Amino acid sequence: MNKSIIQTADAPAAIGTYSQAVRVDHTVYMSGQIGLEPASMQMIDGIDAQIHQVFKNLAAVATAAGGSLADVVKLNVFLTDLGHFPRVNEIMAGYFSPPYPARAAVGVAALPRGALVEADAVMVVG
């Protein structure tokens, strides 16, 4: 088994006891990303902006791991208000192309730092 830790300054630094991503052979397990702007580590305001920032952060981690969002095979989206799910679909279409990854959407009571949305992903590269 070939295991490596993925770290990039182009995505928010880990704010806990986790890595941005872990690559095991050809599979990359990306930790959840929220709408933090990487340089300032401040939360972006508004659901649309947070959704965009989540996908930008995931894309930065994917790039650091040697792939792109096109290599994502599984995406999990967590929302504090499932009423925002149509916006996730619309905005996601700007970051992903068919065939889309498998996906789950889960309503949650709260997310870290008061985030409105979080997403994690599994990617296969190489």
C-alpha positions in Angstrom: 0.0 0.0 0.0 1.3 3.4 -1.0 -0.1 6.1 1.3 0.6 9.9 1.2 -0.8 13.0 2.8 -2.0 15.7 0.5 -1.5 19.3 1.6 -1.9 22.6 -0.3 -2.0 26.3 0.6 -4.6 26.7 -2.2 -7.3 25.2 0.1 -8.0 26.1 3.8 -5.6 24.7 6.3 -7.0 21.8 8.4 -8.7 23.3 11.5 -8.5 20.0 13.5 -6.9 16.6 13.7 -7.2 15.7 10.0 -5.5 16.0 6.6 -6.9 17.8 3.6 -6.7 14.5 1.8 -5.1 11.1 2.0 -4.0 9.2 -1.1 -3.8 5.4 -1.0 -2.5 4.0 -4.2 -4.8 5.5 -6.9 -7.6 6.6 -4.5 -7.7 10.0 -2.9 -10.0 10.6 0.1 -10.7 14.3 0.4 -11.8 15.8 3.7 -14.9 17.9 4.0 -14.5 21.5 2.7 -16.6 24.4 3.8 -16.8 27.9 2.4 -13.5 29.2 3.9 -11.4 31.4 1.8 -7.9 29.8 2.0 -5.7 32.9 2.4 -7.8 34.6 5.2 -9.5 31.5 6.6 -12.7 33.5 6.8 -16.1 32.2 5.9 -17.5 33.5 2.6 -21.0 35.1 3.0 -24.1 33.6 1.4 -25.1 30.2 0.2 -24.2 30.7 -3.4 -20.7 32.0 -2.6 -20.2 29.2 -0.1 -21.1 26.5 -2.6 -18.7 28.0 -5.1 -15.9 28.2 -2.5 -16.5 24.6 -1.4 -16.0 23.4 -5.0 -13.0 25.7 -5.5 -11.5 24.2 -2.3 -12.1 20.7 -3.4 -10.6 21.4 -6.8 -7.5 22.8 -5.2 -7.1 19.6 -3.1 -7.8 17.5 -6.2 -5.0 19.3 -8.1 -2.6 18.9 -5.3 -3.3 15.2 -5.4 -2.6 15.0 -9.1 -6.1 15.0 -10.4 -9.1 17.2 -11.0 -12.8 17.3 -10.2 -13.3 15.2 -13.3 -11.6 12.4 -11.4 -14.1 12.5 -8.5 -16.2 9.3 -8.3 -18.1 10.0 -5.1 -19.3 13.3 -3.6 -21.1 13.9 -0.3 -22.9 17.2 0.3 -24.1 18.4 3.7 -26.5 21.2 4.0 -28.0 23.0 7.0 -31.1 23.7 4.8 -32.0 21.2 2.2 -34.0 24.0 0.5 -30.5 25.1 -0.9 -30.1 21.7 -2.8 -31.4 23.1 -6.1 -28.6 25.8 -5.9 -26.0 23.0 -5.3 -27.2 21.3 -8.4 -27.1 24.4 -10.5 -23.6 25.5 -9.3 -22.2 22.0 -9.3 -23.0 21.8 -13.1 -20.3 24.5 -13.5 -17.6 22.4 -11.8 -18.5 18.9 -13.0 -19.4 17.4 -16.4 -21.2 14.2 -17.2 -20.8 11.5 -16.3 -21.3 13.0 -12.8 -19.9 11.3 -9.7 -22.1 9.3 -7.4 -23.5 11.7 -4.8 -25.3 11.9 -1.5 -27.0 15.0 0.0 -27.6 15.1 3.7 -29.5 17.7 5.8 -27.6 18.4 9.0 -28.4 20.6 12.1 -25.1 22.5 12.0 -21.7 22.6 10.3 -18.3 23.8 11.5 -17.7 27.6 11.7 -21.4 28.3 10.9 -21.0 27.0 7.4 -24.2 26.5 5.3 -22.7 23.7 3.1 -19.9 21.2 3.3 -18.7 18.6 0.8 -16.2 15.8 0.8 -15.1 13.6 -2.1 -13.4 10.4 -3.2 -11.3 10.6 -6.3 -9.4 8.0 -8.4 -6.3 9.1 -10.3 -3.6 7.4 -12.4 
